[in-house]
Each structure stands twice: as C-alpha cells, then as structure tokens.
Amino acid sequence: MYYVYILASRRHGTLYIGVTNSVQKRLEQHRNGKGSSFVKTYAVYRLVHVESYERAEEAIMREKQLKKWKRNWKIELIERENPEWRDLSDLLV
C-alpha cells in the first residue's frame, strides 16, 4: 500500500504533501528532523489527510496533482473529511 498524506502546522496553516509506503515511519522521520527540511523549518507535523493506493505510480500521480491544486482546494479536501483539522496520527496502527 502507498499513501499520499497532507501535514499542516495548524488549522489553515502551512501545508506539506508527501507520498510514502508507511505513514507511521514517515511521520517519525519528520518529527525527528530526518524528513523534509521544509517540514522541519515550518513545524508541519499534524497529519490532517491520508489517501491510500495499491500502486506507487497512482500515489505519485495523486501527490503531483494535489501539489498543483490551489490552496483553497486543498483546504476544502481536508475539511471534507477532517473539519476540525485533528491530528490523525493517533489513528495509525
């Protein structure tokens, strides 16, 4: 399984979009300063959206698509499933 995820610094804050085969491990990397320098610089640690895909190619295509979206479209996507901008990392198994 592959995942496209969106991290936020806070509600309507700075957003980061990434792709991984393990959201849990990737979050650990980000939170330990070993992930993206952007995430570290802007303290973007709150997992607010996740999508899963069978194939890596699908996930990568979706990540690229989301990165091209307007900011307000990304916010609408997040708020459709997560209106409170809750950190979803506690739901990971």
N, C-alpha and C positions, 0 to 999 in steps of 0.2 A: 504494500500500500504506500502511496505517496500523498503528501499533504501540501496544500497551499495555505498559508496562515497569515494573519494580519496581527501585528502588535501595535499597541498605542501607548503613548506616555501617560495619557489621562483621557477623559471624555472629550472628544473633539480636539485632541492634542495631536502631536506628531505621530504619523503612521509609518509602519515598515511592513513590506510584503515580502515573504520568502517562501521557499519550497524545500521540503525535506522528506526523508523516509521515516523519521522518528521525531515527532513534535517534542516529546519529552526530553530527548537528548539535546535537541537543538535549543530548547529553552534554557537548559542547564548551561550550554555553551554561552549563550547570550548573557545570561545572568552572572556568569563567572568571568565575563570580559573576554572570552575566547571566540565570540561570534563576530558579527559585523561591527566595524568601528563606528558606523552610523548609529547602531543601537546603543552602543556604549556612550557615545558623545551626547545623544539626546535622551538617554534614560528611557528607552522604549521597551518596556518589559511586560506590559499587560497583554495577555493573549485575548483578543476580542472576537476573532473569527477563524474558523478552520473549515476547509473543504477537503474531501478525500477522493483519490483517483486510483484506479487499478494500475495505470501505466505512467511511468515517469514523463513520457512525452506529453501526455494530457495535462499533467500538473504543471509542467514548464510552460506550456502554451497558455494555461489559465493565469499563471503568475505574470507572464508578459502582458496579457490582456488587461489584468487588473492594474498593473503599473501604468498603463496608458490612460486609464479612466480618469475623469475629472474627480477632484477631491470630494465634491458633494455626492457623487455616485457611490464612492467608497463608503462614505458615512451612511448613506441610505442602506447599503448592503449590510453593514454592521448592525444598524439599528433594527433591521427587519427581523433578525434572529436574536439580537442581544441589545435591547433598547436601553438597558442600564449600564452598558459597557462594562459588565462584570468581567473579572479575570477568569477565563475558562480553564486555566491550567490545573485547577483542583479537580476538574472532571476527567483528566487524562488518567488512563490506567497504567 
